[in-house]
Amino acid sequence: MEVGPGLEGIFVADGTFDTSFPGNGGKDKQLVVAGSIVANDFNLDRTLDAAQNKLHPAELFIQRVDLRLHAPKQMTKLNTYGWHEVAP
């Protein structure tokens, strides 16, 4: 299902990273992010149709270590945080 990243880069939000769209204008399409997202909170609110939902994630995050390695020096001083997947 993955076509390519919809977002690519390092994104920093001072609030909530929200994957929903007003009026469901894309909430049923997969979001692919290649890179990193830093935010105070996350609202992962997409759902694919029943058949696709069993096979593919509604939000797919692809780690891009090269972005961090080639980032400007000012960005490399950010604190690093670990992550883990939690079962629903």
Steps between C-alpha positions, in 0.01 A plus 500: 500500500785741575550732204759735646533747783236768531733681739878481498728678746529596865190670636470674837160606637433708808163330541329190366595309186155411366452262206127563461353740247202730553197343335685167443674640192768232504455327832440171313832516308833371628744763627867414437762706683871451428699673772424618851216684669542668836186625675349545844217261410389276214151436363530207257143503374498328160315180414517321168210300358444160665697296243802736492496556876582131556803515270648849534547759774299820462809699604843372396817658639830415328820578689746716304832496685662689212291807579643516850855431379483784245300744714639845583712504815234698692251216455734225619499635854135396553430247776445149371205295611434131464177351371321169512185357348208447735231246422149649474 
